Amino acid sequence: MEIRNRVAVITGGGGGIGSATAKKWVEEGARAVVVADYDEGAAETVANELGCIGVGLDVTDENAMQKFVDEIEDAHGPIDIFFSNAGAGAEGGIEASNEAWQKQWELHVMSHVYAARAVIPSMTARGEGYLVATASAAGLLAAVGSAPYSVTKAACIKLAETLAITHGDDGIKVSVLCPQGVNTAMAPRQLGDGGTDGIIEPDEVAVIVTEAIAKERFLILSHPEVQTYVERKAGDTDRWLKGMRRLRKRSIDIREGM
């Protein structure tokens, strides 16, 4: 799908990958780009800079999501592309609080469910539409020391697969973005522990996402190395787990030495 003349929505659009993608899609000639963010001021700032639309939205509130979609479609026409991009980090393992686990679940899984519920009926009726979800390489692999994040990002990927299987024959395309380190507020602060293969800029990710949508490619990897890691994991999971334990130990040693 090409961006030109399309109506596109980007959640988590107040900065980082979201705002960079909004900029790219405005440049690509989208008919309307709607930037939504929990921080309404950030969304409005981006909208003012780019000449698009900025809206405050809590993506974990299904009623708010449905109202948002209805209002956008009333004002600008059917939504062609919904980029469900909002997310946040969370540290800890199983000892993390129930509240932390639940917040990650609502943000990284249910928000995508709510978005899909809101837009799929219209897309199905038209026989066309595109859903993009931001997960993480952590969902394909694991993020050491961040169990709530890794587990819910993995669930996000599985949800995207399910949507692609269930609605692909309805003309609805699905992609899932699985980045490693990107220069945003969520970027890993420490590179030496092997947490990422390098920090890239949000503008680079925006180009990669746009190209993947044009090719209608399901898995979007901003760091190509991740493909190799996934293949190694599938080929010998026990060996991969041993390697991850070594990575965890090295990460702890580095942090304790700081």
Buried (B, 14 or more C-beta within 10 A) or exposed (E): BEBEEBBBBBBBBBBBBBBBBBBBBBEBEBEBBBBBBBBBEBBBBBBEBBEBBBBBBBBBBBEBBBEBBEEBBEEBEBBBBBBBBBBEBBEBEEEBEEEBBBBBBBBBBBBBBBBBEBBBEBBBEEEBBBBBBBBBBBBBBBBBBBBBBBBBBBBBBEBBBEBBEEBEEBEBBBBBBBBBBBBBEBBBEEEEBBBBBEBBEBBBBBBBBBEBBEEEEBBBBBBEEBBEBBEBBEEEEEEBEEBBEEBBEBBEEEEEEE
